[in-house]
């Protein structure tokens, strides 16, 4: 989720950054688990992350992220009245980042997202004043769209580190092996496979679009910039014929400027309340 710098007032900004720093630190647990002082001596990884999840719920220091990062996230929840349970869910899901990971089907990936990215998105939404139960699906779909976009951008690194978020059923259906993903060999089968992942992201963004109607003007403007920017990233992947290995996926200065102009002046269905 990119909303850790954009759209916040002076009071909210450090809180948004604290939530983002916590989320990002959890995606690097292997670095801390490798340290003797942080390792759960003799404990299975699952038990370790379950214990860490319990610790954050009661405000105890964590071993899986730096203490200052956890403390700032906890302080944000205390100051803004945010539920610690949404931090705990992310801690539990972080076990995926501690080693190789595979997902057999769509349901498995969706279950991971429900524990990993949805709670982070809901914390930011709460910080933005979005609490309605009818708004939750918009928030979750926005998170889903950014998740798939981010995983396409990081596919080369993920696969090299032993993680593949593309469901095994998709790999089999399109005849793409893990070895082909490692090699980055883009053929027609690979293009069809990655096209499907871009469609997952685009569909999620389409379902999230009504969230702009629920946001105050400043935050709606940030939403539009990042929503349109993510779609442009997906278009860039398509323009490269789905080769996400040759060089990092990044928008040119011209593309970023076009996104900002479209967000501000383009004809869209977006409307924000005052």
Secondary structure as GFF3:
##gff-version 3
##sequence-region A 1 274
A	DSSP	alpha_helix	10	26	.	.	.	ID=ss1
A	DSSP	alpha_helix	29	33	.	.	.	ID=ss2
A	DSSP	alpha_helix	45	57	.	.	.	ID=ss3
A	DSSP	alpha_helix	67	80	.	.	.	ID=ss4
A	DSSP	alpha_helix	85	93	.	.	.	ID=ss5
A	DSSP	three_ten_helix	94	98	.	.	.	ID=ss6
A	DSSP	beta_strand	101	102	.	.	.	ID=ss7
A	DSSP	alpha_helix	106	127	.	.	.	ID=ss8
A	DSSP	three_ten_helix	133	135	.	.	.	ID=ss9
A	DSSP	alpha_helix	136	153	.	.	.	ID=ss10
A	DSSP	alpha_helix	155	160	.	.	.	ID=ss11
A	DSSP	beta_strand	163	164	.	.	.	ID=ss12
A	DSSP	alpha_helix	168	174	.	.	.	ID=ss13
A	DSSP	alpha_helix	178	183	.	.	.	ID=ss14
A	DSSP	alpha_helix	188	208	.	.	.	ID=ss15
A	DSSP	three_ten_helix	209	214	.	.	.	ID=ss16
A	DSSP	alpha_helix	217	239	.	.	.	ID=ss17
A	DSSP	alpha_helix	253	265	.	.	.	ID=ss18
###
